[in-house]
Amino acid sequence: MRTTLQVVPTTECNKYLQGIVQLPKTNAQYFCTMSPSSRGAGNGDSGGPFYSTDYGALIGVVSLGTDSSQNPRMNLITVMVRVGNPAVWDWIHAAT
């Protein structure tokens, strides 16, 4: 499935994720995306790619999506692991 996502600031992401997880304000390993017109990642989407057509490269993989009937806007947020981070890249190579 293909969709358009926008990267959102960590402070905004943390507002939606309150009570679930809080990301550090300066974070080189994670970033958040928001889907303005559809749902973000849900159960079973972890590990899915975040590919940038602008850069022609894999930028991240799905780490955490939210399914919340109490706050439907939370369903739009997805936390991604930034694959270009050296620590993440080293882990990927060690695990595969």
Secondary structure, DSSP 8 states (H G I E B T S, - for coil): -----EEE-HHHHHHHHTTT----SS-SSEEEEE-SSS----TT-TT-EEEETTTTEEEEEEEEE---SS-GGGGGEEEEEETTSHHHHHHHHHH-
